[in-house]
């Protein structure tokens, strides 16, 4: 409607100019008049100027409207000009309505931004964002409280707390997780995310102090370990103590004093001999238990190197060849990609795989389908995962929660530290060992490397 009125206004003014010029030329050539054509020419010039002003008015308003949008200045208003006709009034009304929409949208955006800032400031986890140049964009109160760095304006200021922490943070990739102990009271878990905003790259860090949680877990671990130690020690000490009392009684009842020494009945001698053998066996069991505990608490630091997964699997198959042949168990391997490598201590990871394959083989003894699947797959930025899978009887949920507890075992033989040591080795590799099982269907152990 506005466009039609504007077109009509331009056309009508152009028509008047043409009529004035035509009438002036007619009077000059046909009537040979001079004054009237001059007046008409002057009127035509005024009309041309008015037409230019009419057209430029809408251009000026449009330019001012676009400038307001470009510079996000929505305080401008467009007043109606009654002299310019109804089309300009409608243009002014349309521009004002659009400006009001922009004002409302900006106000809502500012409210949302303020709401988001309030939420960020009240989050218990620390939040820090910094640009590619290192300039700090957002830092909430939790981050300030955790880091205690005055005048934290650049990510390089993180070096005031720990240069090593700054170096590791700058090397983090998007989606990567970092665990770093700054001091005895501050153990940080840092998660990194990248984003683009305003044409600039930003890195967003979330920080959380897990020291209290670690202390709680450590206390719980010590309590569980104490229970195990107490159980094993009491299982050995109690019968030994009881046997000592029994042997003392036998010596008193079945021995006689003679001039050259003591005389012991045959039955009493056999009882004493059996009791001493039992004490010796229980003592050996206790020594083996202490040695197993020593092995669990003295795992060496991994000597990492880039190792072919294919060579790891082949090494396991060679070392387990005779055991698997005797147990009539087959192993199927699958590696994607075929030249996949992991950064690890090959000896330690081979030990884990042998332990898992051995456990899987033992669980398949009563199964008709005796196949173990060894697989490895690269997950890009998520790391690499190795899996040991069997379709044996599975693990019941109650046992599944405790199989990684040191000295816990569901087998009649074994120390119960194989899986505990395996998980500890994976922790030293900055990875994890996890298990999932469906009783009666399958069990899968996963070695996750980041």
FENKATA-V411470 format. One record per residue. N is the residue number from 0. D_CENTER is the distance of its C-alpha to the mean C-alpha in Angstrom with 2 decimals. Layout:
n={N,N}
d_center={D_CENTER,D_CENTER}
This chain:
n={0,1,2,3,4,5,6,7,8,9,10,11,12,13,14,15,16,17,18,19,20,21,22,23,24,25,26,27,28,29,30,31,32,33,34,35,36,37,38,39,40,41,42,43,44,45,46,47,48,49,50,51,52,53,54,55,56,57,58,59,60,61,62,63,64,65,66,67,68,69,70,71,72,73,74,75,76,77,78,79,80,81,82,83,84,85,86,87,88,89,90,91,92,93,94,95,96,97,98,99,100,101,102,103,104,105,106,107,108,109,110,111,112,113,114,115,116,117,118,119,120,121,122,123,124,125,126,127,128,129,130,131,132,133,134,135,136,137,138,139,140,141,142,143,144,145,146,147,148,149,150,151,152,153,154,155,156,157,158,159,160,161,162,163,164,165,166,167,168,169,170,171,172,173,174,175,176,177,178,179,180,181,182,183,184,185,186,187,188,189,190,191,192,193,194,195,196,197,198,199,200,201,202,203,204,205,206,207,208,209,210,211,212,213,214,215,216,217,218,219,220,221,222,223,224,225,226,227,228,229,230,231,232,233,234,235,236,237,238,239,240,241,242,243,244,245,246,247,248,249,250,251,252,253,254,255,256,257,258,259,260,261,262,263,264,265,266,267,268,269,270,271,272,273,274,275,276,277,278,279,280,281,282,283,284,285,286,287,288,289,290,291,292,293,294,295,296,297,298,299,300,301,302,303,304,305,306,307,308,309,310,311,312,313,314,315,316,317,318,319,320,321,322,323,324,325,326,327,328,329,330,331,332,333,334,335,336,337,338,339,340,341,342,343,344,345,346,347,348,349,350,351,352,353,354,355,356,357,358,359,360,361,362,363,364,365,366,367,368,369,370,371,372,373,374,375,376,377,378,379,380,381,382,383,384,385,386,387,388,389,390,391,392,393,394,395,396,397,398,399,400,401,402,403,404,405,406,407,408,409,410,411,412,413,414,415,416,417,418,419,420,421,422,423,424,425,426,427,428,429,430,431,432,433,434,435,436,437,438,439,440,441,442,443,444,445,446,447,448,449}
d_center={56.48,55.90,56.08,59.37,60.95,59.96,61.40,64.53,64.93,64.63,67.00,69.53,69.70,70.03,72.85,74.72,74.50,75.86,78.68,79.70,79.83,81.75,84.24,84.78,85.49,87.83,89.79,90.05,91.27,93.28,94.66,94.69,93.20,91.33,90.30,88.61,86.41,85.40,84.40,82.42,80.69,79.76,78.39,76.38,74.84,73.84,72.34,70.38,69.02,68.13,66.37,64.32,63.43,62.56,60.16,58.65,58.02,55.43,53.90,53.66,52.05,49.53,48.75,48.31,46.05,43.82,43.78,42.68,39.71,38.85,39.01,37.55,40.83,41.48,44.32,46.90,49.32,51.87,55.33,57.74,60.76,63.67,65.72,63.34,63.57,61.38,58.96,57.76,57.44,55.16,53.14,52.79,51.76,49.13,47.72,47.65,45.85,43.15,42.85,42.52,39.67,37.91,38.60,37.20,34.05,33.53,34.21,31.66,29.07,29.90,29.71,26.25,25.15,26.83,25.26,21.73,22.65,23.99,20.86,18.73,21.38,21.35,17.63,17.37,14.17,15.11,14.59,15.88,16.50,18.68,20.54,21.13,24.15,22.25,23.72,21.91,21.66,20.19,19.82,20.08,22.18,19.46,18.38,22.11,22.76,20.10,21.09,24.78,25.41,28.52,28.83,25.18,25.79,24.22,21.02,23.50,24.61,21.53,23.71,26.10,23.76,22.79,23.50,21.29,18.27,19.19,19.52,16.11,14.49,16.71,15.73,11.95,10.99,9.09,5.42,6.17,5.83,9.46,11.75,15.18,18.33,20.47,23.34,24.35,23.34,20.07,17.01,13.98,10.26,9.10,6.13,7.87,8.90,12.38,15.12,18.89,21.31,25.05,25.02,23.01,19.59,17.37,14.23,12.41,11.08,10.15,11.86,12.74,15.62,15.32,18.80,20.57,18.32,18.72,22.42,22.68,21.06,23.26,26.27,25.61,25.26,28.53,30.20,29.29,30.45,33.60,34.35,34.10,36.22,38.73,38.97,39.56,41.92,43.89,44.23,45.95,47.82,49.30,51.26,52.31,53.67,55.38,56.89,58.22,60.01,61.40,62.59,64.30,66.09,67.16,68.57,70.55,71.91,72.45,73.66,77.17,78.50,81.13,83.04,80.94,77.53,75.77,76.27,73.37,73.82,72.38,70.11,68.87,68.23,66.15,64.14,63.49,62.48,60.03,58.60,58.09,56.36,54.00,53.28,52.64,50.21,48.30,48.23,46.85,44.13,43.23,43.22,40.97,38.56,38.53,38.02,35.05,33.53,34.26,32.50,29.37,29.32,30.26,27.76,28.11,25.43,24.21,26.14,23.62,24.89,24.02,25.35,26.27,24.87,28.25,30.11,28.02,28.91,32.50,32.84,31.76,34.28,37.01,36.49,36.34,39.10,41.90,39.95,38.62,42.15,43.67,41.20,41.61,37.87,36.53,33.19,31.70,29.15,26.95,24.91,23.15,23.96,27.02,26.57,22.99,22.40,20.00,20.06,21.41,24.53,26.49,28.81,26.21,24.21,27.62,28.50,25.45,26.29,29.96,29.25,27.19,29.84,32.58,31.15,30.76,34.30,35.76,34.23,35.95,39.46,40.68,39.03,40.92,37.91,36.90,34.12,30.85,28.21,26.36,23.74,21.15,19.01,16.96,13.76,13.72,10.67,8.94,11.75,14.83,15.87,19.41,20.98,24.25,25.67,29.03,30.90,32.62,33.22,29.60,28.54,29.44,26.77,28.50,28.30,24.76,23.57,25.62,25.84,23.61,25.82,28.20,31.69,30.89,32.33,33.69,36.10,39.65,39.21,36.40,35.01,31.73,29.65,28.65,25.33,24.69,25.39,23.26,20.15,21.06,21.49,18.03,16.66,18.92,17.41,13.90,13.16,13.91,16.85,16.70,19.61,20.55,24.22,26.69,30.05,32.74,30.52,27.92,25.56,22.53,21.03,17.85,17.17,13.64,13.72,10.96}
